[in-house]
Amino acid sequence: MDIFIQQVFNGLVLGSMYALVALGYTMVYGVLNLINFAHGDVLMVGAMVGVTILKIVQSVAPDLPGVVKLIIAILGAIPVCIALNVLIERVAYRRLRNAPRLAPLITAIGVSILLQTFAMMIWGRSPVPFPQIMPSDSYNILGALISPTQVMLLVLAAVSMLGLVFMVEKTKMGRAMRATAENPRVAGLMGVDSNRVIVLTFALGAALAAVAGVMWGATYASAQFAMGFLPGLKAFSAAVLGGIGNIYGAMVGGILLGLIESLGAGYIGDLTGNFLGSQYQDIFAFVVLIIVLTLRPSGIMGERVADRA
């Protein structure tokens, strides 16, 4: 039972990061019918900017509490990721809105490679270690050990997702986003500025990716230029699992995928008595993706966005 509870906590931590990134995929798809495969690299930029800010804060104010330092890093990474994602939308995607779907897809792959190359030029090829700023003592909860960094990640993820749901469901801009997702031409006739809505969608996705990136680096104690590829691919799998275009589906899919990976890896490793579980952890996301696409292409929670005329 202790192993089960530990793996559940690990899965919630991992799934929270997947959910934050999956929300960026699903919002952009819901508004534009576009898969932004460069989104995982926005997470990478957030992590790299976060570690740079952390090192500066460590040298300037080493006595600050670790939580405050991490929040400063996140607050510094968010505007950088927002500016980057808005620039990507303006330069790479805006002119391709009416192009065949293959053109934006190829462009997204090209933007991903470009971001990785620029990151390698700025921060180097070697992994950049995150400063150890949070306490190393873990909390014992129901027999499972959870670190202060993981607790902070769960809190930040919950606050971010609840804030996004409130914005989409209760605010005027959220209604504009839902209207644009339903039918951009009709929304435009009703006075909705679709360009503004699309820019806001990219900005929100980038902010969530920045939070996930900094917390990913803090959780695994390092960041590197290619770190965004696999989390981005798994987050896309989580969005498809939950029902791409549905923000609730992205959250459910991310958490569920994290739990599947953690429980699968934990129990395979326990049964084999070695590290096979962790070695095979990455395949679970793609096995789940294949099963979902085969049996239920619309995902667990379906697709709330109506087909466009």
DACOR-V430083 format. One record per residue. N is the residue number from 1. RES is the residue in one letter. PHI is phi in whole degrees, -180 to 180 (* if undefined). PSI is psi in whole degrees, 0 to 359 (NA if undefined). Layout:
BEGIN
((N	RES	PHI	PSI) (N	RES	PHI	PSI))
END
This chain:
BEGIN
((1	M	*	322) (2	D	-61	319) (3	I	-63	318) (4	F	-61	312) (5	I	-64	320) (6	Q	-62	316) (7	Q	-69	328) (8	V	-65	315) (9	F	-62	315) (10	N	-60	320) (11	G	-67	323) (12	L	-66	321) (13	V	-64	310) (14	L	-64	316) (15	G	-66	329) (16	S	-64	320) (17	M	-68	318) (18	Y	-60	318) (19	A	-64	319) (20	L	-62	319) (21	V	-75	321) (22	A	-62	328) (23	L	-62	323) (24	G	-64	317) (25	Y	-60	312) (26	T	-72	326) (27	M	-68	316) (28	V	-64	319) (29	Y	-65	319) (30	G	-62	325) (31	V	-88	321) (32	L	-115	352) (33	N	56	40) (34	L	-125	134) (35	I	-96	110) (36	N	-88	86) (37	F	-71	355) (38	A	-85	359) (39	H	-66	326) (40	G	-63	329) (41	D	-78	340) (42	V	-66	321) (43	L	-58	316) (44	M	-61	317) (45	V	-64	320) (46	G	-60	317) (47	A	-66	317) (48	M	-68	318) (49	V	-66	320) (50	G	-61	315) (51	V	-68	326) (52	T	-64	315) (53	I	-66	320) (54	L	-60	319) (55	K	-66	322) (56	I	-66	315) (57	V	-64	321) (58	Q	-61	321) (59	S	-78	329) (60	V	-87	316) (61	A	-136	74) (62	P	-68	342) (63	D	-89	357) (64	L	-65	147) (65	P	-60	150) (66	G	-61	323) (67	V	-62	318) (68	V	-64	318) (69	K	-61	318) (70	L	-67	321) (71	I	-65	320) (72	I	-61	318) (73	A	-62	318) (74	I	-66	315) (75	L	-65	332) (76	G	-79	327) (77	A	-76	329) (78	I	-60	308) (79	P	-64	327) (80	V	-65	315) (81	C	-67	322) (82	I	-63	312) (83	A	-60	319) (84	L	-65	313) (85	N	-68	322) (86	V	-65	320) (87	L	-63	319) (88	I	-61	315) (89	E	-62	317) (90	R	-70	319) (91	V	-88	318) (92	A	-97	326) (93	Y	-108	331) (94	R	-61	319) (95	R	-74	349) (96	L	-106	14) (97	R	-63	326) (98	N	-103	9) (99	A	-80	163) (100	P	-55	149) (101	R	-62	336) (102	L	-68	329) (103	A	-65	309) (104	P	-62	326) (105	L	-64	313) (106	I	-64	321) (107	T	-62	318) (108	A	-62	319) (109	I	-64	319) (110	G	-64	319) (111	V	-63	321) (112	S	-60	313) (113	I	-64	321) (114	L	-63	316) (115	L	-64	318) (116	Q	-63	320) (117	T	-66	315) (118	F	-63	319) (119	A	-64	321) (120	M	-65	322) (121	M	-68	324) (122	I	-82	311) (123	W	-105	355) (124	G	90	172) (125	R	-84	332) (126	S	-78	150) (127	P	-59	140) (128	V	-100	119) (129	P	-73	140) (130	F	-81	137) (131	P	-61	143) (132	Q	-82	96) (133	I	-111	339) (134	M	-94	152) (135	P	-58	144) (136	S	-86	345) (137	D	-70	136) (138	S	-101	153) (139	Y	-89	140) (140	N	-97	109) (141	I	-121	110) (142	L	56	33) (143	G	89	357) (144	A	-105	146) (145	L	-99	127) (146	I	-133	131) (147	S	-83	160) (148	P	-58	326) (149	T	-63	318) (150	Q	-67	322) (151	V	-62	315) (152	M	-63	321) (153	L	-62	315) (154	L	-63	320) (155	V	-66	313) (156	L	-63	318) (157	A	-64	316) (158	A	-64	315) (159	V	-63	317) (160	S	-63	315) (161	M	-69	320) (162	L	-65	320) (163	G	-63	320) (164	L	-65	316) (165	V	-61	317) (166	F	-62	316) (167	M	-63	316) (168	V	-71	322) (169	E	-89	332) (170	K	-117	351) (171	T	-109	163) (172	K	-63	318) (173	M	-66	325) (174	G	-63	320) (175	R	-64	322) (176	A	-64	321) (177	M	-64	317) (178	R	-68	323) (179	A	-66	318) (180	T	-65	323) (181	A	-65	323) (182	E	-67	308) (183	N	-163	104) (184	P	-64	328) (185	R	-71	316) (186	V	-65	320) (187	A	-61	321) (188	G	-64	322) (189	L	-65	334) (190	M	-88	6) (191	G	96	9) (192	V	-84	129) (193	D	-84	100) (194	S	-64	324) (195	N	-61	317) (196	R	-64	319) (197	V	-64	318) (198	I	-66	317) (199	V	-62	317) (200	L	-63	321) (201	T	-62	314) (202	F	-64	322) (203	A	-66	316) (204	L	-64	317) (205	G	-61	320) (206	A	-66	320) (207	A	-62	316) (208	L	-66	322) (209	A	-66	324) (210	A	-64	316) (211	V	-60	313) (212	A	-63	321) (213	G	-65	313) (214	V	-65	317) (215	M	-71	329) (216	W	-63	312) (217	G	-62	319) (218	A	-67	325) (219	T	-71	318) (220	Y	-101	4) (221	A	66	18) (222	S	-162	164) (223	A	-147	150) (224	Q	-151	169) (225	F	-65	334) (226	A	-103	12) (227	M	-71	342) (228	G	-82	345) (229	F	-64	305) (230	L	-69	314) (231	P	-59	323) (232	G	-64	319) (233	L	-67	320) (234	K	-69	322) (235	A	-64	323) (236	F	-63	318) (237	S	-59	320) (238	A	-66	321) (239	A	-64	319) (240	V	-67	320) (241	L	-60	315) (242	G	-78	334) (243	G	119	92) (244	I	-65	137) (245	G	100	353) (246	N	-118	116) (247	I	-67	325) (248	Y	-68	323) (249	G	-63	322) (250	A	-63	319) (251	M	-66	313) (252	V	-63	315) (253	G	-62	319) (254	G	-63	311) (255	I	-63	316) (256	L	-65	319) (257	L	-66	319) (258	G	-61	318) (259	L	-65	318) (260	I	-62	314) (261	E	-62	312) (262	S	-67	314) (263	L	-67	318) (264	G	-62	312) (265	A	-65	319) (266	G	-65	315) (267	Y	-78	328) (268	I	-65	316) (269	G	-63	323) (270	D	-69	322) (271	L	-73	323) (272	T	-87	345) (273	G	72	17) (274	N	-144	203) (275	F	-97	21) (276	L	-62	327) (277	G	-60	311) (278	S	-69	329) (279	Q	-69	326) (280	Y	-96	6) (281	Q	-60	321) (282	D	-68	339) (283	I	-77	340) (284	F	-63	321) (285	A	-59	319) (286	F	-82	331) (287	V	-64	316) (288	V	-63	318) (289	L	-60	315) (290	I	-63	316) (291	I	-64	315) (292	V	-65	315) (293	L	-64	331) (294	T	-79	315) (295	L	-94	324) (296	R	-146	82) (297	P	-59	334) (298	S	-79	353) (299	G	89	174) (300	I	-62	316) (301	M	-103	13) (302	G	70	200) (303	E	-129	114) (304	R	-79	339) (305	V	-80	128) (306	A	-74	154) (307	D	-64	137) (308	R	-82	145) (309	A	-72	NA))
END
